[in-house]
Amino acid sequence: MTYWKREKDFIKSVGELKQYISLEPKEEIQLRKVVLRHPMCISKFYLSLIDFSDSDDPLRKMVVPSSRELDISGSYDTSGELYNTKLSGLQHKYSKTALVLSTNRCASYCRFCFRKRLVGLDSEEIIKNFSHAVNYIQAHEEINNVLISGGDPLMLSTRVVTRFLELLAPIPHLDFIRFGTKVPVYYPKRIIQDDALISLLDTYNHERKQIYFVTQIDHPREITDELKEAVKLLIGAGVVINNQTVFLRRVNDNPDVLAELMRNLVSIGINPYYLFQCRPVKRVKKHFQIPLSVGYPIVEKAKAQLDGHSKRFRFVMSHKKGKIEIIGIKGDEMIFKFHQAKDERNAGRIFSRKLNSAATWLDDLNN
């Protein structure tokens, strides 16, 4: 694979990080241990947004390694991706959607990443031969959309992105193609400075197949002038942009922050799509997860501040059994609904579990 990435635009070591932040000797040793297991990559653009005088800065928490990552409770595959892998780099969990893991690279490495097992690391899970994925998709006519994710597919060169679209667009049973990306947040110049990418997207949207971008914007301060410029270019090229936010402890677990984020997204033409309960991933669980009993009221208080467009997002968890919507609390029970189900017999089913004040995931709750 060839990449758009320019190495001078990123820092990748604790040594480089020390140019921006002072570290105690013990902390430096701990962070070096973390980065040996899960690499660090932070765009210099995103670094410029961080207030390094504030140890609780939410943007810092999302990209700067922490000694909390030494806690290995949890799982590296909380959503059953291994069991839904049909060939290297291609997953098929829900009947209508094929998921392609196009790369293990990102513009910055989120410390809460649910694919922490592979991002920035050598991995056999990344697509090796895209034509094999295309053959699978062609043979499964129930698939009506493809999500190209990773890693971040927009870190690949525009030539590679073009190849993806050239192979997928002619498939008649595909209605649209999605790209999952945080490049507009972490590295907006990749979009702003690449006229060929914008031209490519414009051509496909207006002549061949509708393209969607699924962004991940997690905090209002990530909505910069540069992101707005990138979004304007994408919308001008006909791209529909939906946003998935991850619900993160001490980052956006505040109703005012969440409400501001959703309002600001809508104001620049991005549709709030999902708010994901942070997954119980190893080296993430103890750091970022919020108990469901605490999180649900925060979400509802945020929604109370919002108009209809801004509160269209669903509060969900991506579980092995499917995408499960967190509907509410009634008495001593928490109410859920299968928004999407791996077993289609569960589609739309509403169910409940006994409330547990410490539970952060469905598996923590008793029937």
C-alpha positions as CSV (number, residue, x, y, z in Angstrom):
1,M,0.0,0.0,0.0
2,T,1.1,3.6,-0.6
3,Y,0.2,6.3,1.8
4,W,-0.5,10.0,1.6
5,K,1.1,10.6,5.0
6,R,4.1,13.0,5.3
7,E,6.3,11.8,8.1
8,K,7.4,15.3,9.1
9,D,3.7,16.1,10.1
10,F,3.7,13.6,12.9
11,I,5.4,12.6,16.2
12,K,5.8,9.0,17.0
13,S,8.0,8.6,20.1
14,V,8.1,9.5,23.7
15,G,11.3,11.4,23.0
16,E,9.5,13.7,20.5
17,L,6.6,14.0,22.9
18,K,8.9,15.5,25.6
19,Q,9.3,18.5,23.4
20,Y,5.7,19.4,24.2
21,I,5.2,18.0,27.7
22,S,7.3,17.5,30.8
23,L,7.5,13.9,32.1
24,E,8.7,12.6,35.4
25,P,11.3,9.9,35.0
26,K,8.9,7.2,36.3
27,E,6.1,8.4,34.0
28,E,8.5,8.4,31.0
29,I,9.5,4.8,31.8
30,Q,5.8,3.8,32.0
31,L,4.9,5.5,28.7
32,R,7.8,3.9,26.9
33,K,6.4,0.5,28.0
34,V,3.0,1.4,26.7
35,V,4.3,2.6,23.3
36,L,6.3,-0.6,22.9
37,R,3.0,-2.5,23.0
38,H,0.7,0.1,21.4
39,P,2.5,2.6,19.2
40,M,2.0,6.4,19.4
41,C,1.3,8.6,16.5
42,I,0.0,12.2,16.8
43,S,-0.3,14.7,14.1
44,K,1.4,18.0,14.8
45,F,-1.8,19.7,13.8
46,Y,-3.7,17.9,16.6
47,L,-0.9,18.6,19.0
48,S,-1.4,22.3,18.4
49,L,-5.0,22.0,19.7
50,I,-3.9,20.5,23.1
51,D,-3.5,22.6,26.2
52,F,-0.5,21.0,27.7
53,S,-0.7,23.2,30.8
54,D,-3.9,21.2,31.7
55,S,-3.2,17.6,32.7
56,D,-7.0,17.0,32.3
57,D,-7.2,18.4,28.8
58,P,-9.7,16.2,26.9
59,L,-7.8,16.2,23.6
60,R,-4.6,15.2,25.4
61,K,-6.4,12.2,26.9
62,M,-7.5,11.0,23.5
63,V,-4.1,10.8,21.8
64,V,-1.3,11.0,24.4
65,P,-0.3,7.6,26.0
66,S,-1.1,7.1,29.6
67,S,0.2,4.8,32.3
68,R,-3.5,3.7,32.7
69,E,-2.9,1.7,29.5
70,L,-0.8,-0.7,31.5
71,D,-4.1,-2.2,32.9
72,I,-4.9,-5.2,30.8
73,S,-8.4,-6.0,32.0
74,G,-10.8,-6.4,29.2
75,S,-10.6,-8.0,25.7
76,Y,-8.9,-7.1,22.4
77,D,-12.0,-8.2,20.5
78,T,-15.1,-7.0,22.3
79,S,-17.4,-7.2,19.3
80,G,-16.5,-10.6,17.9
81,E,-14.7,-9.4,14.8
82,L,-12.7,-12.6,14.6
83,Y,-15.8,-14.7,14.3
84,N,-17.2,-12.4,11.5
85,T,-14.0,-12.5,9.4
86,K,-14.7,-14.2,6.1
87,L,-11.3,-13.7,4.6
88,S,-8.2,-11.6,5.5
89,G,-9.4,-8.0,5.8
90,L,-13.1,-8.6,5.2
91,Q,-15.8,-9.0,7.8
92,H,-19.5,-9.8,7.3
93,K,-21.4,-9.5,10.6
94,Y,-24.7,-7.8,9.4
95,S,-26.2,-9.2,6.2
96,K,-26.4,-5.8,4.4
97,T,-22.9,-4.6,5.2
98,A,-19.4,-5.8,4.3
99,L,-16.6,-4.3,6.3
100,V,-13.1,-3.9,4.8
101,L,-10.0,-3.3,7.0
102,S,-8.0,-1.4,4.4
103,T,-5.0,-0.4,6.5
104,N,-3.5,-0.4,10.0
105,R,-2.4,3.2,9.9
106,C,-4.2,6.4,11.2
107,A,-3.4,10.1,11.2
108,S,-3.2,9.8,15.0
109,Y,-3.7,6.8,17.2
110,C,-6.6,7.1,19.6
111,R,-5.7,5.7,23.0
112,F,-9.2,4.3,23.3
113,C,-9.2,2.6,19.9
114,F,-11.3,-0.6,19.9
115,R,-8.9,-2.1,17.3
116,K,-5.9,-1.4,19.5
117,R,-4.8,-5.0,18.7
118,L,-3.8,-4.0,15.2
119,V,-3.5,-0.2,14.7
120,G,0.1,0.7,14.1
121,L,1.1,-2.9,14.3
122,D,1.9,-5.6,11.8
123,S,-1.4,-7.5,11.4
124,E,-2.8,-10.4,9.3
125,E,-6.3,-8.8,9.7
126,I,-5.6,-6.1,7.0
127,I,-6.8,-6.7,3.5
128,K,-4.1,-8.3,1.4
129,N,-5.8,-8.5,-2.0
130,F,-8.8,-6.2,-2.5
131,S,-10.0,-8.1,-5.5
132,H,-10.7,-11.1,-3.2
133,A,-13.0,-8.9,-1.1
134,V,-14.7,-7.7,-4.3
135,N,-15.3,-11.3,-5.4
136,Y,-16.9,-12.1,-2.0
137,I,-19.1,-9.0,-2.2
138,Q,-20.2,-9.8,-5.8
139,A,-21.2,-13.3,-4.7
140,H,-23.3,-12.0,-1.8
141,E,-26.2,-10.1,-3.3
142,E,-27.7,-9.4,0.1
143,I,-24.9,-6.9,0.7
144,N,-26.0,-3.4,-0.2
145,N,-23.2,-1.3,1.2
146,V,-19.5,-1.5,2.0
147,L,-17.7,0.2,4.8
148,I,-14.0,0.8,4.2
149,S,-12.3,1.2,7.5
150,G,-9.1,0.2,9.2
151,G,-7.1,2.1,10.5
152,D,-8.0,5.1,8.4
153,P,-8.5,4.5,4.7
154,L,-7.9,8.2,3.9
155,M,-4.3,7.8,5.0
156,L,-3.9,5.7,1.8
157,S,-3.0,7.5,-1.4
158,T,-5.7,8.8,-3.6
159,R,-4.6,6.3,-6.2
160,V,-5.5,3.5,-3.8
161,V,-8.8,5.0,-2.9
162,T,-9.5,5.3,-6.6
163,R,-8.8,1.6,-7.1
164,F,-11.3,0.8,-4.3
165,L,-14.0,2.8,-5.9
166,E,-13.3,1.5,-9.4
167,L,-13.8,-2.1,-8.3
168,L,-16.8,-1.5,-6.0
169,A,-18.9,1.0,-7.9
170,P,-19.8,-1.4,-10.8
171,I,-21.4,-3.9,-8.4
172,P,-25.1,-3.5,-9.1
173,H,-26.5,-4.6,-5.7
174,L,-24.4,-1.9,-3.8
175,D,-26.4,1.2,-3.1
176,F,-23.6,3.2,-1.5
177,I,-20.0,3.0,-0.2
178,R,-18.8,4.3,3.1
179,F,-15.4,5.4,4.4
180,G,-14.7,5.5,8.1
181,T,-12.3,8.3,8.9
182,K,-10.9,10.7,11.5
183,V,-8.6,12.4,9.0
184,P,-10.8,15.6,8.9
185,V,-10.1,16.0,12.6
186,Y,-6.5,14.8,12.9
187,Y,-5.1,15.7,9.5
188,P,-7.5,18.0,7.6
189,K,-4.9,19.1,5.1
190,R,-5.0,15.6,3.5
191,I,-8.4,16.7,2.3
192,I,-7.9,20.4,1.8
193,Q,-4.7,20.0,-0.2
194,D,-5.7,17.1,-2.4
195,D,-7.8,18.4,-5.4
196,A,-7.6,14.9,-6.9
197,L,-9.4,13.3,-4.0
198,I,-12.2,15.9,-4.1
199,S,-12.5,15.5,-7.9
200,L,-12.7,11.7,-7.5
201,L,-15.5,11.9,-4.9
202,D,-17.4,14.5,-6.9
203,T,-17.3,12.2,-10.0
204,Y,-18.5,9.1,-8.1
205,N,-21.3,10.9,-6.2
206,H,-22.7,12.6,-9.3
207,E,-22.2,9.9,-11.9
208,R,-21.7,6.4,-10.3
209,K,-22.3,5.6,-6.6
210,Q,-23.2,7.6,-3.5
211,I,-20.2,8.0,-1.1
212,Y,-20.7,8.5,2.6
213,F,-18.0,9.5,5.2
214,V,-18.4,8.3,8.7
215,T,-16.4,10.6,10.8
216,Q,-15.4,10.4,14.5
217,I,-15.6,13.7,16.3
218,D,-15.6,13.3,20.0
219,H,-15.3,16.8,21.5
220,P,-16.4,20.3,20.5
221,R,-12.8,21.6,20.4
222,E,-12.1,19.2,17.5
223,I,-14.4,21.3,15.3
224,T,-11.7,23.6,14.0
225,D,-11.7,26.0,11.1
226,E,-9.6,23.5,9.2
227,L,-12.1,20.7,9.8
228,K,-14.9,23.1,8.7
229,E,-13.0,23.8,5.5
230,A,-12.5,20.0,4.8
231,V,-16.1,19.3,5.5
232,K,-17.2,22.1,3.1
233,L,-15.1,20.6,0.3
234,L,-16.5,17.1,1.0
235,I,-20.1,18.2,1.1
236,G,-19.5,20.3,-2.1
237,A,-18.3,17.0,-3.7
238,G,-21.6,15.4,-2.8
239,V,-20.4,13.3,0.2
240,V,-22.9,12.7,3.0
241,I,-21.2,12.9,6.4
242,N,-22.4,11.0,9.4
243,N,-20.6,11.2,12.8
244,Q,-20.0,8.5,15.4
245,T,-18.9,9.8,18.8
246,V,-17.4,7.5,21.4
247,F,-18.6,8.2,25.0
248,L,-15.4,8.7,27.0
249,R,-14.8,9.3,30.7
250,R,-13.4,12.7,31.5
251,V,-13.5,13.7,27.8
252,N,-17.2,14.1,26.8
253,D,-19.1,12.6,29.8
254,N,-20.9,15.9,30.5
255,P,-24.3,16.9,29.1
256,D,-23.3,20.4,28.2
257,V,-20.2,19.2,26.3
258,L,-22.2,16.5,24.5
259,A,-25.0,19.0,23.6
260,E,-22.5,21.5,22.3
261,L,-20.8,18.8,20.2
262,M,-24.0,17.7,18.5
263,R,-25.3,21.2,17.9
264,N,-22.0,22.2,16.3
265,L,-21.9,19.1,14.1
266,V,-25.3,19.9,12.7
267,S,-24.3,23.5,12.1
268,I,-21.6,22.5,9.7
269,G,-23.6,19.9,7.9
270,I,-22.6,16.7,9.7
271,N,-25.3,14.3,10.9
272,P,-25.0,12.9,14.4
273,Y,-25.3,9.2,13.9
274,Y,-24.2,7.1,16.9
275,L,-22.9,7.7,20.4
276,F,-21.0,4.6,21.2
277,Q,-20.6,3.2,24.6
278,C,-16.8,2.8,25.0
279,R,-15.9,-0.8,24.6
280,P,-14.2,-2.9,27.4
281,V,-10.9,-3.1,25.4
282,K,-7.7,-4.1,27.1
283,R,-5.7,-1.0,28.1
284,V,-8.9,1.1,27.5
285,K,-11.6,-0.3,29.8
286,K,-10.3,1.2,33.1
287,H,-9.2,4.4,31.5
288,F,-12.2,5.5,29.4
289,Q,-15.4,3.5,30.2
290,I,-18.4,5.0,31.9
291,P,-20.9,2.9,33.9
292,L,-24.2,2.6,31.9
293,S,-26.2,3.8,34.9
294,V,-24.1,7.0,35.0
295,G,-23.9,7.5,31.2
296,Y,-27.6,7.1,30.3
297,P,-28.7,10.1,32.4
298,I,-25.9,12.3,31.0
299,V,-27.1,11.4,27.4
300,E,-30.7,12.3,28.3
301,K,-29.7,15.6,29.9
302,A,-27.7,16.4,26.7
303,K,-30.7,15.5,24.5
304,A,-32.9,17.8,26.5
305,Q,-30.8,20.7,25.3
306,L,-31.1,19.7,21.6
307,D,-33.4,20.2,18.7
308,G,-34.7,17.3,16.6
309,H,-31.8,17.3,14.1
310,S,-29.1,17.4,16.8
311,K,-30.5,14.6,18.8
312,R,-31.1,12.1,16.0
313,F,-28.1,10.0,17.3
314,R,-28.6,6.7,19.0
315,F,-26.8,5.7,22.2
316,V,-25.5,2.2,21.4
317,M,-23.0,-0.5,22.2
318,S,-21.4,-2.6,19.5
319,H,-21.6,-6.0,21.1
320,K,-20.8,-9.5,19.8
321,K,-24.6,-10.1,19.4
322,G,-25.2,-6.9,17.5
323,K,-25.6,-3.1,17.7
324,I,-27.6,-2.7,20.9
325,E,-29.4,0.6,21.6
326,I,-29.6,1.7,25.2
327,I,-33.2,2.9,25.5
328,G,-33.6,3.7,29.2
329,I,-33.9,2.9,32.8
330,K,-37.2,1.7,34.4
331,G,-37.2,1.0,38.1
332,D,-34.3,-1.4,38.7
333,E,-33.9,-2.5,35.1
334,M,-32.1,-1.1,32.1
335,I,-34.0,-1.4,28.7
336,F,-32.2,-2.3,25.5
337,K,-33.2,-2.9,21.8
338,F,-31.4,-4.6,19.0
339,H,-30.8,-1.9,16.5
340,Q,-28.9,-4.4,14.4
341,A,-28.5,-8.1,15.1
342,K,-26.0,-10.7,14.1
343,D,-28.8,-13.3,14.5
344,E,-31.6,-11.7,12.5
345,R,-34.2,-13.4,14.7
346,N,-33.2,-10.8,17.3
347,A,-33.8,-7.8,14.9
348,G,-35.8,-5.1,16.7
349,R,-36.1,-7.1,19.9
350,I,-36.5,-5.2,23.1
351,F,-35.2,-6.7,26.3
352,S,-34.1,-5.7,29.8
353,R,-31.4,-6.5,32.4
354,K,-31.2,-5.9,36.1
355,L,-29.5,-2.6,36.8
356,N,-26.0,-2.7,38.2
357,S,-24.5,0.6,39.1
358,A,-20.9,-0.5,38.2
359,A,-21.8,-2.2,34.9
360,T,-20.2,-0.7,31.8
361,W,-21.2,-3.5,29.2
362,L,-24.1,-5.8,28.6
363,D,-22.1,-8.8,29.8
364,D,-21.9,-7.1,33.3
365,L,-25.7,-7.2,33.7
366,N,-27.8,-10.2,34.9
367,N,-31.0,-11.3,33.2
